[in-house]
Amino acid sequence: MTPHRSGPERHLRDTLAELVREQLGTPIDADRSLFEAGLTSVAALAVHAGLQRSIGAEFPISTLFKYPTTRALAAFLATALDEPAAAPLDAAPGDAGWTPRARRELRAQLRQRKG
């Protein structure tokens, strides 16, 4: 079980939940796969775009497929951005689209929301 976190992770999870609800027309459990719940690839594009707008930075859409629940995606983003030296983004080959600039921008956005 993942420890309860607040701040950036909770904000990301809430934002994702709202974006997904807008696409599916109904809320889903934070641990349910977005795609098993009916999110199509076209709807995933809308969720991805909305999340990028919300945090003010770009990241690869493949991240949604790699972390397909709102809880997993929010935890991954928050952890990766909160702990830059140990960030899985730096080592994960599937996340090559995460440029150093994108990581800096995301970290800055999340830190602003902490305060």
Order of alpha helices (4+ residues) and beta strands (2+ residues): alpha-alpha-alpha-alpha-alpha
